[in-house]
Amino acid sequence: MSSYIKLGVAALAALFIVWFSYDLGYEKAKVEGELQIETLKLTQAEEVIAAQNKVKVEYEVQIKTLNAALASARSDNANRLCQLEAFRGASTDLATCRRQRDDLSRLAVRGEELLNRADAYLGALVK
Protein backbone atom coordinates (compact mmCIF):
# COMPACT_ATOMS: atom_id res chain seq x y z
CA MET A 1 0.00 0.00 0.00
CA SER A 2 2.84 2.28 0.53
CA SER A 3 3.48 2.34 -3.21
CA TYR A 4 -0.16 3.38 -3.70
CA ILE A 5 0.35 6.15 -1.17
CA LYS A 6 3.54 7.22 -2.84
CA LEU A 7 1.77 7.15 -6.20
CA GLY A 8 -1.16 9.07 -4.75
CA VAL A 9 1.15 11.62 -3.16
CA ALA A 10 3.07 11.94 -6.45
CA ALA A 11 -0.19 12.32 -8.37
CA LEU A 12 -1.40 14.86 -5.85
CA ALA A 13 1.92 16.74 -6.09
CA ALA A 14 1.71 16.64 -9.90
CA LEU A 15 -1.89 17.87 -9.76
CA PHE A 16 -0.85 20.67 -7.42
CA ILE A 17 2.00 21.65 -9.76
CA VAL A 18 -0.33 21.60 -12.77
CA TRP A 19 -2.95 23.66 -10.90
CA PHE A 20 -0.27 26.10 -9.68
CA SER A 21 1.16 26.45 -13.21
CA TYR A 22 -2.32 26.94 -14.66
CA ASP A 23 -3.19 29.54 -12.02
CA LEU A 24 0.12 31.33 -12.53
CA GLY A 25 -0.36 31.34 -16.34
CA TYR A 26 -3.96 32.51 -15.99
CA GLU A 27 -2.94 35.38 -13.71
CA LYS A 28 -0.12 36.36 -16.06
CA ALA A 29 -2.47 36.36 -19.09
CA LYS A 30 -5.06 38.32 -17.11
CA VAL A 31 -2.49 40.96 -16.10
CA GLU A 32 -1.16 41.21 -19.67
CA GLY A 33 -4.70 41.59 -21.01
CA GLU A 34 -5.51 44.33 -18.50
CA LEU A 35 -2.22 46.03 -19.38
CA GLN A 36 -3.14 46.00 -23.08
CA ILE A 37 -6.57 47.42 -22.29
CA GLU A 38 -5.03 50.20 -20.18
CA THR A 39 -2.47 50.91 -22.93
CA LEU A 40 -5.30 51.20 -25.45
CA LYS A 41 -7.18 53.56 -23.13
CA LEU A 42 -4.05 55.67 -22.69
CA THR A 43 -3.46 55.84 -26.46
CA GLN A 44 -7.06 56.90 -27.04
CA ALA A 45 -6.82 59.52 -24.30
CA GLU A 46 -3.63 60.90 -25.85
CA GLU A 47 -5.33 61.12 -29.26
CA VAL A 48 -8.30 62.93 -27.72
CA ILE A 49 -5.98 65.38 -25.95
CA ALA A 50 -4.05 66.02 -29.19
CA ALA A 51 -7.31 66.67 -31.05
CA GLN A 52 -8.53 69.00 -28.30
CA ASN A 53 -5.23 70.93 -28.38
CA LYS A 54 -5.50 71.30 -32.16
CA VAL A 55 -9.06 72.62 -31.86
CA LYS A 56 -7.95 74.97 -29.07
CA VAL A 57 -5.16 76.42 -31.24
CA GLU A 58 -7.55 76.92 -34.17
CA TYR A 59 -10.07 78.54 -31.81
CA GLU A 60 -7.45 80.93 -30.44
CA VAL A 61 -6.42 81.92 -33.99
CA GLN A 62 -10.06 82.59 -34.89
CA ILE A 63 -10.53 84.65 -31.72
CA LYS A 64 -7.44 86.75 -32.56
CA THR A 65 -8.72 87.29 -36.10
CA LEU A 66 -12.16 88.29 -34.87
CA ASN A 67 -10.68 90.62 -32.24
CA ALA A 68 -8.54 92.31 -34.90
CA ALA A 69 -11.56 92.71 -37.18
CA LEU A 70 -13.60 94.09 -34.29
CA ALA A 71 -10.85 96.58 -33.39
CA SER A 72 -10.66 97.69 -37.02
CA ALA A 73 -14.42 98.14 -37.23
CA ARG A 74 -14.42 100.11 -33.98
CA SER A 75 -11.63 102.34 -35.27
CA ASP A 76 -13.49 102.95 -38.55
CA ASN A 77 -16.67 103.74 -36.67
CA ALA A 78 -14.84 106.11 -34.34
CA ASN A 79 -13.35 107.93 -37.34
CA ARG A 80 -16.77 108.18 -38.99
CA LEU A 81 -18.26 109.49 -35.78
CA CYS A 82 -15.55 112.16 -35.56
CA GLN A 83 -16.24 113.15 -39.18
CA LEU A 84 -19.96 113.36 -38.48
CA GLU A 85 -19.36 115.45 -35.39
CA ALA A 86 -17.09 117.77 -37.38
CA PHE A 87 -19.71 118.03 -40.11
CA ARG A 88 -22.44 118.66 -37.56
CA GLY A 89 -20.28 121.29 -35.86
CA ALA A 90 -19.74 123.17 -39.13
CA SER A 91 -22.08 126.11 -38.96
CA THR A 92 -21.63 127.21 -42.54
CA ASP A 93 -24.80 128.41 -44.16
CA LEU A 94 -25.66 128.45 -47.86
CA ALA A 95 -24.68 132.08 -48.36
CA THR A 96 -21.23 131.48 -46.87
CA CYS A 97 -20.72 128.44 -49.11
CA ARG A 98 -21.67 130.46 -52.21
CA ARG A 99 -19.35 133.29 -51.21
CA GLN A 100 -16.48 130.85 -50.67
CA ARG A 101 -17.23 129.18 -54.04
CA ASP A 102 -17.18 132.56 -55.78
CA ASP A 103 -13.90 133.48 -54.09
CA LEU A 104 -12.35 130.17 -55.14
CA SER A 105 -13.54 130.59 -58.74
CA ARG A 106 -12.03 134.10 -58.89
CA LEU A 107 -8.76 132.73 -57.52
CA ALA A 108 -8.81 129.98 -60.13
CA VAL A 109 -9.36 132.45 -62.96
CA ARG A 110 -6.63 134.74 -61.62
CA GLY A 111 -4.26 131.76 -61.28
CA GLU A 112 -4.95 130.75 -64.89
CA GLU A 113 -4.24 134.30 -66.08
CA LEU A 114 -0.93 134.29 -64.17
CA LEU A 115 0.02 130.95 -65.71
CA ASN A 116 -0.75 132.22 -69.21
CA ARG A 117 1.40 135.32 -68.58
CA ALA A 118 4.24 133.23 -67.18
CA ASP A 119 4.01 130.89 -70.16
CA ALA A 120 4.13 133.80 -72.58
CA TYR A 121 7.06 135.34 -70.70
CA LEU A 122 8.98 132.06 -70.75
CA GLY A 123 8.15 131.64 -74.44
CA ALA A 124 9.58 135.10 -75.15
CA LEU A 125 12.75 134.29 -73.19
CA VAL A 126 13.31 131.04 -75.02
CA LYS A 127 13.03 132.69 -78.49
C-alpha positions as CSV (number, residue, x, y, z in Angstrom):
1,M,0.0,0.0,0.0
2,S,2.8,2.3,0.5
3,S,3.5,2.3,-3.2
4,Y,-0.2,3.4,-3.7
5,I,0.4,6.1,-1.2
6,K,3.5,7.2,-2.8
7,L,1.8,7.1,-6.2
8,G,-1.2,9.1,-4.8
9,V,1.2,11.6,-3.2
10,A,3.1,11.9,-6.4
11,A,-0.2,12.3,-8.4
12,L,-1.4,14.9,-5.8
13,A,1.9,16.7,-6.1
14,A,1.7,16.6,-9.9
15,L,-1.9,17.9,-9.8
16,F,-0.8,20.7,-7.4
17,I,2.0,21.7,-9.8
18,V,-0.3,21.6,-12.8
19,W,-2.9,23.7,-10.9
20,F,-0.3,26.1,-9.7
21,S,1.2,26.4,-13.2
22,Y,-2.3,26.9,-14.7
23,D,-3.2,29.5,-12.0
24,L,0.1,31.3,-12.5
25,G,-0.4,31.3,-16.3
26,Y,-4.0,32.5,-16.0
27,E,-2.9,35.4,-13.7
28,K,-0.1,36.4,-16.1
29,A,-2.5,36.4,-19.1
30,K,-5.1,38.3,-17.1
31,V,-2.5,41.0,-16.1
32,E,-1.2,41.2,-19.7
33,G,-4.7,41.6,-21.0
34,E,-5.5,44.3,-18.5
35,L,-2.2,46.0,-19.4
36,Q,-3.1,46.0,-23.1
37,I,-6.6,47.4,-22.3
38,E,-5.0,50.2,-20.2
39,T,-2.5,50.9,-22.9
40,L,-5.3,51.2,-25.4
41,K,-7.2,53.6,-23.1
42,L,-4.0,55.7,-22.7
43,T,-3.5,55.8,-26.5
44,Q,-7.1,56.9,-27.0
45,A,-6.8,59.5,-24.3
46,E,-3.6,60.9,-25.9
47,E,-5.3,61.1,-29.3
48,V,-8.3,62.9,-27.7
49,I,-6.0,65.4,-26.0
50,A,-4.1,66.0,-29.2
51,A,-7.3,66.7,-31.1
52,Q,-8.5,69.0,-28.3
53,N,-5.2,70.9,-28.4
54,K,-5.5,71.3,-32.2
55,V,-9.1,72.6,-31.9
56,K,-8.0,75.0,-29.1
57,V,-5.2,76.4,-31.2
58,E,-7.6,76.9,-34.2
59,Y,-10.1,78.5,-31.8
60,E,-7.4,80.9,-30.4
61,V,-6.4,81.9,-34.0
62,Q,-10.1,82.6,-34.9
63,I,-10.5,84.6,-31.7
64,K,-7.4,86.8,-32.6
65,T,-8.7,87.3,-36.1
66,L,-12.2,88.3,-34.9
67,N,-10.7,90.6,-32.2
68,A,-8.5,92.3,-34.9
69,A,-11.6,92.7,-37.2
70,L,-13.6,94.1,-34.3
71,A,-10.9,96.6,-33.4
72,S,-10.7,97.7,-37.0
73,A,-14.4,98.1,-37.2
74,R,-14.4,100.1,-34.0
75,S,-11.6,102.3,-35.3
76,D,-13.5,102.9,-38.5
77,N,-16.7,103.7,-36.7
78,A,-14.8,106.1,-34.3
79,N,-13.4,107.9,-37.3
80,R,-16.8,108.2,-39.0
81,L,-18.3,109.5,-35.8
82,C,-15.6,112.2,-35.6
83,Q,-16.2,113.1,-39.2
84,L,-20.0,113.4,-38.5
85,E,-19.4,115.5,-35.4
86,A,-17.1,117.8,-37.4
87,F,-19.7,118.0,-40.1
88,R,-22.4,118.7,-37.6
89,G,-20.3,121.3,-35.9
90,A,-19.7,123.2,-39.1
91,S,-22.1,126.1,-39.0
92,T,-21.6,127.2,-42.5
93,D,-24.8,128.4,-44.2
94,L,-25.7,128.4,-47.9
95,A,-24.7,132.1,-48.4
96,T,-21.2,131.5,-46.9
97,C,-20.7,128.4,-49.1
98,R,-21.7,130.5,-52.2
99,R,-19.4,133.3,-51.2
100,Q,-16.5,130.9,-50.7
101,R,-17.2,129.2,-54.0
102,D,-17.2,132.6,-55.8
103,D,-13.9,133.5,-54.1
104,L,-12.4,130.2,-55.1
105,S,-13.5,130.6,-58.7
106,R,-12.0,134.1,-58.9
107,L,-8.8,132.7,-57.5
108,A,-8.8,130.0,-60.1
109,V,-9.4,132.5,-63.0
110,R,-6.6,134.7,-61.6
111,G,-4.3,131.8,-61.3
112,E,-4.9,130.7,-64.9
113,E,-4.2,134.3,-66.1
114,L,-0.9,134.3,-64.2
115,L,0.0,130.9,-65.7
116,N,-0.7,132.2,-69.2
117,R,1.4,135.3,-68.6
118,A,4.2,133.2,-67.2
119,D,4.0,130.9,-70.2
120,A,4.1,133.8,-72.6
121,Y,7.1,135.3,-70.7
122,L,9.0,132.1,-70.7
123,G,8.1,131.6,-74.4
124,A,9.6,135.1,-75.2
125,L,12.7,134.3,-73.2
126,V,13.3,131.0,-75.0
127,K,13.0,132.7,-78.5
